[in-house]
């Protein structure tokens, strides 16, 4: 990367910060200079673990000399607030999903960034993993013919079975739609372009959930969101989708399956590097063909690395604020469709981009785990 490493500060020292910091602290194009959290002791512990020179509060982080990019790993309810604080300080922002909890707040973030001349990028960066990128290239190359329909499914018992602090995952701005939906909806947008309309139904199995295991077994959690969401989606490209997002099933199952005029392709949406499976049409007994993605392994934080390259190149990041806004707009339209009992149009837009080269990034951003 020309121009030297991008100086990065992290806001939020919770569970997900370990995954980001493991990647970013080893990336040649990144210099992690500080970590902030409301719990300063937690920020200090992460800074000590990863050899980061500063820990403290957000104001102190934003005042660090030369800080360029803020990685916002806070809870969804304050995503927009923290982003706006960083933008007001003249910093680029990478945020965890979702971009915000409502369109007005998300638009305020994008408008403030445009006025300040800074960039906004947003999770999930799994869409930059070689699994999804290879699937995108296969579809673009015509492997399945003309895409026609897509089926996605994510179901399981919910995060109260494993997360140490699950309350926020059942609060407004979370649930299966806002917590897991961005992985699927961002991939759908990447593969098929903007959504035209959605029609949805929601179900809530329990108004209160009880933590089943661990130190907090028996704790009761109020449920403010739909915990099972079914969606019919029409894309402007003409592709039709059927999706389920659920925290109400004891059976864990994930599926992302695209059918075209020439066959069906499974897309490895649950991680960064899984293989695709292709089943050709027009054969009496078609055999699945596994298609392993070429290129370099990628991990959580790769979106920040790509955004750092974008900053140095003075362009928009691939996992852009516009893409994140469209995904948010889609999720809100799904909620509105559930409440109204009718189809709802989606207005957000973004510029689709071709797949990245299999060899990107040129230098791995993590140590070789196979080495002694």
BELPE-V469749 format. One record per backbone hydrogen bond with DSSP energy under -1.0 kcal/mol. CO is the residue of the C=O (numbers start at 1). NH is the residue of the N-H. Records with the same first field share a line. If there is no record, write none. Layout:
# BELPE-V469749
CO: NH ; NH
This chain:
# BELPE-V469749
6: 31
7: 68 ; 69
8: 33
9: 71
10: 36
11: 73
14: 17
15: 18
16: 20
17: 21
18: 22
19: 23
20: 24
21: 25
23: 26
27: 30
29: 6
31: 8
34: 10
35: 56
36: 12
38: 40
39: 43
40: 44
41: 45
42: 46
43: 47
44: 48
45: 49
46: 50
47: 52
54: 35
56: 37
57: 61
58: 62
59: 63
61: 64
64: 67
68: 92
69: 9
70: 94
71: 11
72: 96
75: 78
76: 79
78: 82
79: 83
80: 84
81: 85
82: 86
83: 87
84: 88
85: 89
86: 91
87: 90
92: 70
93: 121
94: 72
95: 123
102: 106
103: 107
104: 108
105: 109
106: 110
107: 111
108: 112
109: 113
110: 114
111: 115
112: 116
113: 117 ; 118
119: 93
120: 321
121: 95
125: 128
126: 129
129: 133
130: 134
131: 135
132: 136
133: 137
134: 138
135: 139
136: 140
137: 141
138: 143
139: 142
142: 145
144: 262
146: 261
148: 240
149: 259
150: 242
151: 257
152: 244
153: 255
154: 246
155: 253
156: 249
158: 161
159: 162 ; 163
166: 169
167: 170
169: 175
170: 224
171: 174
174: 178
175: 179
176: 180 ; 181
180: 183
181: 185
182: 186
183: 187
184: 188
185: 189
186: 190
187: 191
188: 192
189: 193
194: 236
196: 346
197: 234
198: 344
199: 232
201: 230
203: 227 ; 228
207: 223
209: 221
211: 218
214: 217
216: 219
219: 211
221: 209
227: 247
228: 203
229: 245
230: 201
231: 243
232: 199
233: 241
234: 196 ; 197
235: 238
239: 235
240: 150
241: 233
242: 152
243: 231
244: 154
245: 229
253: 155
255: 153
256: 267
257: 151
258: 265
259: 148 ; 149
262: 281
263: 260
264: 279
265: 258
267: 269
272: 131
276: 291
277: 266
278: 289
279: 264
289: 278
291: 276
299: 302
301: 305
302: 306
303: 307
304: 308
305: 309
306: 310
307: 311
308: 312
309: 313
310: 315
318: 320
319: 122
320: 324
321: 325
322: 326
323: 327
324: 328
325: 329
326: 330
327: 331
328: 332
329: 333
330: 334
331: 335
332: 336
333: 337
334: 338
335: 339
336: 340
337: 341
344: 198
357: 360
358: 296
368: 371
